Amino acid sequence: MAIGVRLAPELEQQLDRLARSMGKSRSTCVREAIAQYVHRFSNNDEARRQSALIAEHSGKPNWSEQLPDWTDWTA
């Protein structure tokens, strides 16, 4: 079965460069990418995994939060 897909010109160029560097056709790269996508997201396994990670880390401190400036602190 053939499918048509629209790509931004920059993405198409990146795909062509990648395909050439791997010694594959553009179509082969796209088929492999779709197969990986379908495998990864079938049965919502990935969505469940990410939801579990989010739930596990909810309520825990956010390590990216800015800490207060303690340089002028005196005892």
N, C-alpha and C positions, 0 to 999 in steps of 0.2 A: 504494500500500500504506500502510496506517495502522499506526503503532507507538505504544504507550503507554510513557511514560517518567515515572518518579517523580522529583520534584525537591524539595529542601528548600524550605520556604516563602520563605525569604530569597532563594534563587537564582531562584525563580519570579518574585518581585517585581522583582529586578534585570533579568531577561529581559524582563519586560513594560515596564519603564521604557526599556530600551535599544531595544526594538522600536518603541515610541511615538516616541522621539527620532529614530529613523531613518526613520520613516514606513512601517514594514514590519509584517507580522503576526508573531506569535510563531512560527507554523509556518514562515514564510519564513526567519526567523533560525535556527531549529533545522536546517532543511534545508541552509542555507548552511554552518553550523558543521560538520555531519556531512560534507558534501562536502569541506570543507577538511581535516578530520581524515583522511578516507580518502585523499585526494591526498597529504597530508604523510607518512603512514605506510605507504603502499602500497610493496611491494617492499623494505620495511625500510630505505629510503634514509636516513631520519632517524636510525634506530638506528645504522646504519653510520657516519654523519657524526659523531654524538656519541661513538661508540666510538673513532674516529680522533682526535678532539680529546683525549679522555682519555689515549689512548696517547701522543700527542704531548707532553702536559704531564706525564706520569709521570716521576718522578725529578728534575724541575726544582724549584727552591725554591718553597715555598708562600708567596706574597707576603702572605698574610693572617696569617702566624705573628707572634706578638708578639716584638718585638726586645728585647734586654736593655736595662735602664736604665743608661745610661752617664753619668748626671749626676754621680756621685761618683768617676768615673774620674780618676786623676792620672797624669801621665807621670813 
